[in-house]
């Protein structure tokens, strides 16, 4: 008696496994000894794409692609803030990849936090607008203090902008103008000095100085 041939499909997955999908409702009850793959063409060659799908990422090194660019700056800051997770909300209510407070979002024209969490493009635009606004507020301090050393840390423009993201531009002004005497730390104990050091030396010339920088929704690709 000729054996029946079961209908099934073979799907290659990124992890290297094979998934069998039987076409009958009683697939779980099948006695595989009654079936054969005789005469079926099963010669599949699937390339190993894992290196392309999951590239190596080393936290302790600057990305050779992003380097010290503006993109490298914001991605390094995002990794520190949230691990780069657009959807996250921390225990204090800070939102998204860059951990924005609702008050800061309103300053750059974002009022809908649900839409904000669901739109990576909006979050990126908000980050730029906030950095541009902070750069305007701190422009005199940038000119005065860049290249100086405070509490053992060389002051750079990117360090100032990162610290402003953490503590607000007002706190950064106080820190710089007191030569580090008026310190700040957030709820997790992170200080302005920490951000000045960790995010120093990036090229943030891409960020333009703008007094009332806000998200331009007309140009936003959500």
Backbone as CSV, one residue per row, in Angstrom:
resi,resn,N_x,N_y,N_z,CA_x,CA_y,CA_z,C_x,C_y,C_z
1,UNK,0.844,-1.196,0.000,0.000,0.000,0.000,0.880,1.246,0.000
2,UNK,0.569,2.204,-0.888,1.386,3.416,-0.967,1.060,4.352,0.198
3,UNK,2.119,4.896,0.794,1.921,5.788,1.949,1.414,7.151,1.498
4,UNK,0.581,7.770,2.368,0.061,9.105,2.108,1.175,10.134,2.291
5,UNK,1.027,11.233,1.601,1.995,12.324,1.735,1.304,13.497,2.417
6,UNK,1.822,13.882,3.570,1.209,14.988,4.314,1.570,16.315,3.674
7,UNK,0.602,17.236,3.720,0.855,18.582,3.224,1.451,19.410,4.354
8,UNK,2.594,19.970,4.108,3.211,20.826,5.130,4.103,21.834,4.425
9,UNK,4.439,22.865,5.177,5.318,23.905,4.637,6.512,24.066,5.543
10,UNK,7.609,24.453,4.923,8.842,24.657,5.678,9.213,26.135,5.591
11,UNK,9.306,26.794,6.737,9.613,28.208,6.760,10.934,28.440,7.463
12,UNK,11.941,28.940,6.798,13.208,29.229,7.481,13.065,30.463,8.355
13,UNK,13.525,30.394,9.590,13.480,31.531,10.499,14.882,32.032,10.759
14,UNK,14.956,33.321,11.283,16.257,33.934,11.515,17.081,33.145,12.504
15,UNK,16.428,32.509,13.470,17.164,31.790,14.507,17.696,30.462,13.999
16,UNK,17.305,30.059,12.796,17.834,28.828,12.226,16.945,27.630,12.437
17,UNK,15.710,27.846,12.940,14.805,26.730,13.186,13.895,26.529,11.988
18,UNK,13.206,25.393,11.941,12.248,25.111,10.883,10.891,24.858,11.512
19,UNK,9.862,25.495,10.980,8.513,25.375,11.536,7.645,24.605,10.551
20,UNK,6.974,23.541,11.024,6.102,22.731,10.185,4.652,23.117,10.449
21,UNK,3.907,23.437,9.396,2.512,23.823,9.543,1.650,22.829,8.778
22,UNK,1.007,21.898,9.494,0.176,20.881,8.847,-1.160,21.481,8.441
23,UNK,-1.700,20.977,7.336,-2.921,21.560,6.785,-4.184,20.927,7.349
24,UNK,-4.087,19.872,8.120,-5.267,19.222,8.679,-5.461,19.606,10.129
25,UNK,-6.714,19.585,10.575,-7.044,19.936,11.955,-6.546,18.888,12.933
26,UNK,-6.355,17.691,12.431,-5.914,16.602,13.326,-4.411,16.399,13.279
27,UNK,-3.688,17.474,12.984,-2.242,17.347,12.812,-1.569,16.793,14.053
28,UNK,-2.078,17.174,15.210,-1.455,16.741,16.460,-1.598,15.240,16.675
29,UNK,-2.586,14.620,16.011,-2.841,13.192,16.217,-2.173,12.318,15.141
30,UNK,-1.443,12.954,14.250,-0.868,12.206,13.137,0.171,11.196,13.607
31,UNK,0.115,10.027,13.004,1.152,9.020,13.223,2.135,9.173,12.066
32,UNK,3.285,9.769,12.352,4.220,10.105,11.299,4.779,8.893,10.557
33,UNK,4.628,7.720,11.159,5.126,6.522,10.485,4.327,6.211,9.225
34,UNK,3.105,6.744,9.119,2.250,6.499,7.963,2.513,7.477,6.823
35,UNK,3.476,8.364,7.022,3.718,9.392,6.024,5.162,9.336,5.542
36,UNK,5.344,9.844,4.347,6.674,9.800,3.758,6.941,11.090,2.994
37,UNK,8.194,11.440,2.902,8.585,12.606,2.101,9.179,12.156,0.769
38,UNK,8.879,10.916,0.405,9.402,10.350,-0.841,8.970,11.195,-2.041
39,UNK,9.900,11.479,-2.915,9.682,12.235,-4.144,9.478,13.741,-3.934
40,UNK,9.548,14.191,-2.691,9.419,15.635,-2.446,10.788,16.297,-2.578
41,UNK,10.817,17.508,-3.135,12.066,18.250,-3.253,12.302,19.041,-1.968
42,UNK,13.257,18.595,-1.179,13.506,19.212,0.128,14.935,19.754,0.232
43,UNK,15.492,20.084,-0.905,16.867,20.566,-0.903,16.852,22.091,-0.783
44,UNK,16.834,22.598,0.473,16.774,24.032,0.719,18.127,24.527,1.220
45,UNK,18.526,25.676,0.726,19.746,26.306,1.203,19.378,27.678,1.758
46,UNK,19.509,27.843,3.072,19.129,29.091,3.734,20.376,29.762,4.270
47,UNK,20.706,30.968,3.832,21.905,31.646,4.328,21.741,32.050,5.788
48,UNK,22.839,32.076,6.528,22.824,32.497,7.921,22.922,34.021,7.962
49,UNK,21.812,34.665,8.294,21.752,36.128,8.284,21.857,36.735,9.676
50,UNK,22.229,35.946,10.665,22.225,36.462,12.034,23.158,37.646,12.223
51,UNK,24.301,37.639,11.557,25.234,38.750,11.718,24.676,40.045,11.166
52,UNK,23.776,39.927,10.157,23.158,41.128,9.604,21.979,41.584,10.448
53,UNK,21.257,40.634,11.026,20.060,40.959,11.793,20.418,41.493,13.176
54,UNK,21.406,40.899,13.822,21.783,41.310,15.173,23.258,41.703,15.166
55,UNK,23.565,42.936,14.775,24.960,43.363,14.741,25.545,43.462,16.135
56,UNK,26.834,43.294,16.237,27.508,43.379,17.527,27.447,44.809,18.039
57,UNK,27.139,44.973,19.313,27.065,46.307,19.912,27.865,46.318,21.194
58,UNK,28.855,47.178,21.258,29.687,47.287,22.438,29.399,48.605,23.138
59,UNK,28.880,48.514,24.359,28.469,49.697,25.093,29.652,50.576,25.443
60,UNK,30.811,49.980,25.697,31.938,50.750,26.187,32.749,51.398,25.074
61,UNK,32.277,51.329,23.845,33.002,51.935,22.747,32.066,52.774,21.899
62,UNK,32.593,53.862,21.356,31.809,54.669,20.425,31.633,53.902,19.127
63,UNK,30.428,53.937,18.578,30.170,53.220,17.332,31.086,53.733,16.230
64,UNK,31.729,52.824,15.483,32.598,53.277,14.401,31.833,53.955,13.279
65,UNK,30.511,53.731,13.228,29.694,54.355,12.187,29.216,55.731,12.646
66,UNK,28.675,55.805,13.866,28.132,57.054,14.372,29.231,57.980,14.873
67,UNK,30.277,57.410,15.429,31.413,58.191,15.904,31.008,59.270,16.876
68,UNK,31.580,60.438,16.700,31.311,61.583,17.569,30.384,62.588,16.895
69,UNK,29.554,62.116,15.995,28.603,62.969,15.295,27.416,63.310,16.190
70,UNK,26.532,64.164,15.671,25.293,64.472,16.384,24.466,63.211,16.607
71,UNK,24.389,62.358,15.588,23.630,61.116,15.725,24.268,60.232,16.794
72,UNK,25.596,60.169,16.793,26.289,59.410,17.833,25.989,59.962,19.207
73,UNK,25.922,61.286,19.311,25.615,61.955,20.575,24.231,61.587,21.085
74,UNK,23.230,61.745,20.229,21.865,61.506,20.697,21.600,60.032,20.968
75,UNK,22.239,59.140,20.193,22.029,57.722,20.418,22.728,57.256,21.705
76,UNK,23.892,57.819,21.995,24.580,57.491,23.245,23.770,57.982,24.436
77,UNK,23.225,59.189,24.323,22.399,59.747,25.389,21.124,58.930,25.579
78,UNK,20.516,58.531,24.470,19.299,57.722,24.533,19.556,56.380,25.191
79,UNK,20.701,55.782,24.894,21.022,54.493,25.501,21.148,54.624,27.012
80,UNK,21.737,55.724,27.457,21.863,55.966,28.903,20.497,56.217,29.527
81,UNK,19.651,56.958,28.825,18.350,57.337,29.379,17.381,56.156,29.449
82,UNK,17.303,55.372,28.367,16.235,54.364,28.300,16.649,53.049,27.660
83,UNK,17.923,52.932,27.297,18.324,51.777,26.509,17.853,51.901,25.074
84,UNK,17.431,53.119,24.678,16.967,53.355,23.317,15.540,52.911,23.061
85,UNK,14.739,52.799,24.126,13.369,52.278,24.008,12.368,53.423,23.861
86,UNK,11.738,53.507,22.695,10.760,54.574,22.443,9.507,54.451,23.313
87,UNK,9.179,53.263,23.758,7.906,53.024,24.430,7.967,53.131,25.956
88,UNK,9.139,53.271,26.508,9.281,53.155,27.950,8.767,54.375,28.714
89,UNK,8.243,54.106,29.907,7.873,55.153,30.866,8.495,54.746,32.198
90,UNK,9.313,55.596,32.779,9.970,55.180,34.024,9.075,55.420,35.232
91,UNK,9.572,55.071,36.389,8.754,55.140,37.606,8.369,56.554,38.006
92,UNK,9.054,57.537,37.442,8.734,58.937,37.744,7.913,59.591,36.637
93,UNK,7.509,58.819,35.658,6.649,59.329,34.599,7.370,59.932,33.415
94,UNK,8.680,59.759,33.338,9.417,60.284,32.187,9.243,59.343,30.996
95,UNK,9.135,59.950,29.813,8.607,59.243,28.656,9.609,59.017,27.535
96,UNK,9.572,57.821,26.959,10.205,57.543,25.687,11.707,57.360,25.702
97,UNK,12.243,57.361,24.506,13.656,57.068,24.274,14.579,58.019,25.016
98,UNK,14.179,59.290,25.105,15.029,60.303,25.743,14.515,60.719,27.117
99,UNK,13.486,60.038,27.598,12.949,60.269,28.942,12.577,61.736,29.190
100,UNK,11.612,62.199,28.418,11.117,63.557,28.556,10.048,63.652,29.641
101,UNK,10.062,64.762,30.371,8.966,65.088,31.267,7.883,65.812,30.476
102,UNK,6.655,65.758,30.957,5.556,66.404,30.228,5.762,67.900,30.117
103,UNK,6.332,68.524,31.156,6.567,69.965,31.122,7.530,70.365,30.016
104,UNK,8.592,69.608,29.846,9.563,69.892,28.787,8.944,69.687,27.417
105,UNK,8.123,68.652,27.287,7.465,68.409,25.999,6.562,69.578,25.607
106,UNK,5.876,70.148,26.563,5.005,71.294,26.271,5.818,72.483,25.776
107,UNK,7.036,72.643,26.300,7.891,73.760,25.879,8.263,73.666,24.406
108,UNK,8.290,72.446,23.860,8.625,72.285,22.438,7.392,71.963,21.597
109,UNK,6.209,72.169,22.183,4.967,72.071,21.421,4.320,70.712,21.349
110,UNK,4.684,69.811,22.256,4.096,68.465,22.259,3.186,68.325,23.470
111,UNK,1.908,68.077,23.223,0.929,68.009,24.303,0.263,66.640,24.432
112,UNK,0.344,65.849,23.409,-0.293,64.532,23.415,0.767,63.466,23.713
113,UNK,0.807,62.992,24.954,1.849,62.033,25.340,1.631,60.654,24.721
114,UNK,0.391,60.299,24.428,0.117,59.002,23.798,0.689,58.984,22.384
115,UNK,0.408,60.034,21.635,0.968,60.136,20.286,2.486,60.190,20.340
116,UNK,3.003,60.874,21.341,4.456,60.989,21.509,5.093,59.616,21.686
117,UNK,4.526,58.805,22.548,5.082,57.476,22.801,4.988,56.560,21.590
118,UNK,4.007,56.800,20.746,3.784,55.937,19.591,4.458,56.434,18.316
119,UNK,5.228,57.509,18.414,5.857,58.057,17.220,7.351,58.298,17.431
120,UNK,8.188,57.390,16.949,9.633,57.626,17.015,10.041,58.931,16.331
121,UNK,9.411,59.255,15.217,9.752,60.487,14.497,9.489,61.710,15.361
122,UNK,8.387,61.709,16.088,8.043,62.818,16.972,9.049,62.925,18.119
123,UNK,9.465,61.797,18.641,10.442,61.812,19.731,11.783,62.370,19.266
124,UNK,12.198,61.999,18.060,13.454,62.521,17.529,13.357,64.032,17.298
125,UNK,12.222,64.475,16.786,12.015,65.905,16.538,11.997,66.684,17.847
126,UNK,11.382,66.102,18.873,11.324,66.759,20.181,12.716,66.868,20.792
127,UNK,13.520,65.834,20.612,14.886,65.885,21.144,15.670,67.019,20.493
128,UNK,15.580,67.116,19.179,16.308,68.175,18.480,15.807,69.558,18.915
129,UNK,14.482,69.733,18.966,13.916,71.029,19.338,14.350,71.434,20.744
130,UNK,14.373,70.481,21.654,14.780,70.786,23.023,16.273,71.135,23.089
131,UNK,17.090,70.404,22.347,18.527,70.690,22.315,18.784,72.068,21.703
132,UNK,18.019,72.421,20.673,18.164,73.715,20.026,17.776,74.845,20.983
133,UNK,16.712,74.637,21.699,16.266,75.631,22.692,17.292,75.773,23.811
134,UNK,17.795,74.649,24.312,18.796,74.697,25.382,20.082,75.381,24.911
135,UNK,20.419,75.163,23.659,21.629,75.779,23.109,21.487,77.301,23.062
136,UNK,20.285,77.763,22.764,20.047,79.209,22.770,20.180,79.763,24.179
137,UNK,19.562,79.100,25.143,19.599,79.576,26.537,21.029,79.607,27.075
138,UNK,21.831,78.632,26.660,23.170,78.474,27.224,24.283,78.980,26.305
139,UNK,23.943,79.728,25.268,24.942,80.125,24.284,26.095,80.928,24.893
140,UNK,25.804,81.823,25.818,26.880,82.605,26.439,27.773,81.720,27.297
141,UNK,27.164,80.780,27.987,27.939,79.871,28.833,28.789,78.921,27.998
142,UNK,28.268,78.542,26.831,29.044,77.705,25.921,30.304,78.448,25.482
143,UNK,30.148,79.706,25.106,31.294,80.503,24.678,32.298,80.710,25.818
144,UNK,31.787,80.889,27.015,32.656,81.214,28.150,33.377,80.000,28.720
145,UNK,32.692,78.863,28.784,33.232,77.746,29.557,33.811,76.591,28.732
146,UNK,33.465,76.494,27.457,34.016,75.387,26.658,35.545,75.486,26.647
147,UNK,36.186,74.379,26.967,37.639,74.338,27.047,38.179,74.491,28.454
148,UNK,37.313,74.976,29.361,37.706,75.093,30.763,37.542,73.728,31.445
149,UNK,38.117,73.605,32.630,37.991,72.375,33.409,37.300,72.682,34.734
150,UNK,36.222,71.956,35.016,35.471,72.127,36.267,35.331,70.767,36.934
151,UNK,35.708,70.686,38.168,35.659,69.423,38.920,36.363,68.284,38.181
152,UNK,37.463,68.639,37.529,38.264,67.625,36.855,37.761,67.190,35.501
153,UNK,36.712,67.848,34.990,36.125,67.477,33.700,36.231,68.646,32.728
154,UNK,36.773,68.366,31.531,36.833,69.409,30.514,35.431,69.688,29.991
155,UNK,35.085,70.962,29.928,33.749,71.350,29.484,33.718,71.418,27.966
156,UNK,32.737,70.739,27.382,32.526,70.769,25.933,31.080,71.141,25.658
157,UNK,30.816,71.540,24.430,29.452,71.926,24.058,28.490,70.755,24.188
158,UNK,28.911,69.582,23.744,28.021,68.423,23.834,27.779,68.029,25.288
159,UNK,28.798,68.182,26.127,28.618,67.898,27.548,27.607,68.832,28.179
160,UNK,27.654,70.105,27.778,26.696,71.092,28.285,25.278,70.744,27.848
161,UNK,25.104,70.380,26.570,23.761,70.042,26.073,23.228,68.761,26.721
162,UNK,24.104,67.802,26.955,23.675,66.570,27.626,23.252,66.870,29.059
163,UNK,24.032,67.700,29.745,23.691,68.066,31.126,22.386,68.841,31.176
164,UNK,22.146,69.692,30.166,20.888,70.439,30.102,19.712,69.504,29.889
165,UNK,19.920,68.452,29.124,18.859,67.453,28.938,18.545,66.764,30.260
166,UNK,19.571,66.505,31.034,19.382,65.853,32.331,18.734,66.775,33.358
167,UNK,19.295,67.974,33.501,18.950,68.820,34.646,18.188,70.081,34.292
168,UNK,18.104,70.402,33.008,17.518,71.668,32.596,18.604,72.725,32.461
169,UNK,18.416,73.683,31.549,19.447,74.689,31.303,19.739,75.583,32.498
170,UNK,18.731,75.832,33.313,18.930,76.679,34.487,19.919,76.073,35.468
171,UNK,19.785,74.791,35.721,20.698,74.104,36.642,22.119,74.061,36.081
172,UNK,22.233,73.930,34.749,23.553,73.907,34.121,24.219,75.281,34.245
173,UNK,23.444,76.345,34.080,23.980,77.696,34.263,24.550,77.858,35.669
174,UNK,23.795,77.425,36.664,24.242,77.554,38.049,25.515,76.752,38.293
175,UNK,25.578,75.566,37.720,26.749,74.710,37.891,27.979,75.363,37.283
176,UNK,27.848,75.848,36.055,28.987,76.438,35.369,29.431,77.740,36.032
177,UNK,28.487,78.606,36.324,28.834,79.930,36.851,29.320,79.892,38.296
178,UNK,29.041,78.788,38.975,29.591,78.611,40.328,30.854,77.765,40.298
179,UNK,31.312,77.437,39.086,32.477,76.576,38.899,32.320,75.243,39.620
180,UNK,31.112,74.709,39.508,30.830,73.379,40.030,30.392,73.328,41.469
181,UNK,30.280,74.485,42.126,29.893,74.493,43.545,28.412,74.172,43.724
182,UNK,27.587,74.669,42.798,26.152,74.395,42.867,25.848,73.181,41.996
183,UNK,25.854,72.048,42.629,25.686,70.787,41.902,24.218,70.401,41.804
184,UNK,23.957,69.420,40.946,22.601,68.891,40.751,22.694,67.391,40.590
185,UNK,21.707,66.685,41.115,21.575,65.253,40.838,20.108,64.919,40.690
186,UNK,19.796,64.001,39.779,18.398,63.631,39.575,17.963,62.597,40.605
187,UNK,16.753,62.060,40.419,16.206,61.105,41.390,17.020,59.832,41.503
188,UNK,17.812,59.541,40.477,18.645,58.338,40.495,20.073,58.627,40.952
189,UNK,20.328,59.885,41.298,21.652,60.256,41.771,22.628,60.634,40.675
190,UNK,22.150,60.759,39.442,23.013,61.134,38.325,23.279,62.634,38.376
191,UNK,24.530,63.043,38.199,24.915,64.439,38.352,25.238,65.105,37.023
192,UNK,25.259,66.432,37.062,25.681,67.211,35.896,27.105,66.845,35.511
193,UNK,27.964,66.697,36.500,29.352,66.325,36.235,29.429,65.006,35.457
194,UNK,28.596,64.045,35.847,28.585,62.746,35.167,28.271,62.898,33.689
195,UNK,27.252,63.697,33.378,26.856,63.882,31.982,27.881,64.718,31.215
196,UNK,28.457,65.712,31.876,29.498,66.521,31.243,30.651,65.630,30.781
197,UNK,31.017,64.679,31.638,32.141,63.797,31.328,31.754,62.736,30.308
198,UNK,30.612,62.092,30.516,30.221,60.953,29.684,29.919,61.349,28.249
199,UNK,29.361,62.528,28.057,28.925,62.930,26.721,29.726,64.102,26.166
200,UNK,30.924,64.262,26.656,31.786,65.315,26.154,32.446,64.944,24.837
201,UNK,32.783,65.959,24.047,33.580,65.741,22.848,32.841,65.368,21.582
202,UNK,31.511,65.386,21.595,30.749,65.118,20.374,30.605,66.407,19.549
203,UNK,30.462,66.252,18.263,30.234,67.393,17.376,28.729,67.640,17.276
204,UNK,28.264,68.682,17.966,26.834,68.983,17.959,26.552,70.284,17.207
205,UNK,27.429,70.610,16.256,27.227,71.818,15.453,25.971,71.712,14.592
206,UNK,25.495,70.487,14.390,24.254,70.273,13.638,23.069,70.944,14.322
207,UNK,23.127,71.052,15.646,22.034,71.661,16.418,22.141,73.181,16.307
208,UNK,21.139,73.810,15.738,21.130,75.255,15.571,20.583,75.943,16.816
209,UNK,21.083,77.138,17.069,20.639,77.923,18.219,19.322,78.607,17.883
210,UNK,18.265,78.254,18.611,16.951,78.829,18.325,16.191,79.085,19.620
211,UNK,15.749,80.309,19.791,15.109,80.732,21.037,13.845,79.955,21.342
212,UNK,12.930,79.936,20.417,11.627,79.287,20.643,11.496,78.040,19.784
213,UNK,12.481,77.197,19.834,12.473,75.985,19.009,11.334,75.062,19.415
214,UNK,10.545,74.682,18.424,9.412,73.788,18.655,9.340,72.760,17.530
215,UNK,8.643,71.683,17.793,8.459,70.641,16.786,7.617,71.190,15.642
216,UNK,8.084,71.025,14.425,7.343,71.427,13.246,6.548,70.223,12.747
217,UNK,5.280,70.170,13.110,4.446,69.028,12.763,4.177,68.939,11.255
218,UNK,4.279,70.056,10.564,4.044,70.040,9.117,5.150,69.271,8.384
219,UNK,6.337,69.253,8.970,7.454,68.561,8.345,7.682,67.181,8.943
220,UNK,6.870,66.833,9.908,7.080,65.582,10.624,6.517,64.406,9.840
221,UNK,7.336,63.385,9.672,6.898,62.145,9.028,6.640,61.129,10.125
222,UNK,5.393,60.968,10.529,5.036,60.097,11.652,4.977,58.655,11.199
